[in-house]
Amino acid sequence: MKLPVDTSAIAFLCAMPPEPVSTSRPSDPAPTRTASRCMWCSSSALAENSAEILAVKVPGMPSSGIRQGHPVKVVGLVAQPWTMGDRSGVAFRAARIDPALAQAKAS
């Protein structure tokens, strides 16, 4: 089950530059058929009195303005719990990740 995440009260910063998804990534619960067309974006999620680094899988290439340390907007974020044997976790996926500053300049 995919659970939509309300990101309205969360600020995101790009923690690491986007990198291609590989089928050998240890935190990926299972390889996908579209792995070669997806990217991992590690983002720092900052909410009231807490912070977490999330590895978010995004289809295609992220916007060119995504740089380490820059604010980003995560669009269509979903959390998907998974279990594999005695291991379990939560996989995060988003429709896209955009630079937050580009949106501010347009308005």
PyMOL commands that set and color helices and strands:
alter all, ss='L'
color gray80, all
select helices_A, chain A and resi 35-37+100-106
alter helices_A, ss='H'
color red, helices_A
select strands_A, chain A and resi 3-4+11-14+19-20+38-47+50-59+71-75+78-84+87-93+96-99
alter strands_A, ss='S'
color yellow, strands_A
deselect
rebuild
show_as cartoon
